[in-house]
Amino acid sequence: MPTTNTRSSARTRRTRSTNGSASVASKTATKKTSKTENGSDHGHSQLEKLFTDSLKDIYWAEKQLTKALPKMQKKATTDELKSAIEEHLAQTEEHVSRLEQVFEICGKKAQAKKCDAMEGLIEEGNSVVEETEDGSMTRDAGIIMAAQKVEHYEIATYGCLVTFAKTLGLDEAAGLLAQTLEEEKEADEKLTQIAEASINQSAEHEEEEESEK
């Protein structure tokens, strides 16, 4: 009988030890899950750094656009294009504000890092204006082309940022970025509609007139 009691006690100790380990493991897993959900466990990951750097990049880009768009609007010929640019300028200012919210959600200070791609796209847009005739439909066609290149860059950037934010568990940030992404797509589609409605056809006739001369 003493031997039986000793074996029983040993089994009890092993069971308690196993249950205790399982409990600790469960609590640890819960903590990790919680950190993942609120984004607090990503401060040192490479993806987090890429995400933050990309935010700084597009933040610079959007702020530069708030300066470039009014110049484009002034050079545009048709009222429809001028109105579309004005509308997107207001959206761009909102995009800057949203990015600042995303920085805040991530516990980061809103900082801008020079975006070489956007700088080049803006310079290209300026060149289009300089190389086209003032008051022509060809200039409007060129402005739309330059603007859509900007939109496509932003669509690609925001698309990646939304995916990164979701992967990092930053759901609120992902929602804000997704909202901007949809607005960039809508702006791109509107520019296409304006171009195809009349501007491209009118620009073609201008080219024919130049050829006849």
Secondary structure, DSSP 4 states (H G I P E B T S, - for coil): -HHHHHHHHHHHHHHHHHHHHHHHHHHHHHHHHHHHHHTTT-TT-HHHHHHHHHHHHHHHHHHHHHHHHHHHHHH--SHHHHHHHHHHHHHHHHHHHHHHHHHHHTT--------HHHHHHHHHHHHHHHHS-TT-HHHHHHHHHHHHHHHHHHHHHHHHHHHHHHHTT-HHHHHHHHHHHHHHHHHHHHHHHHIIIIIHHHHHHHHHHHHH-
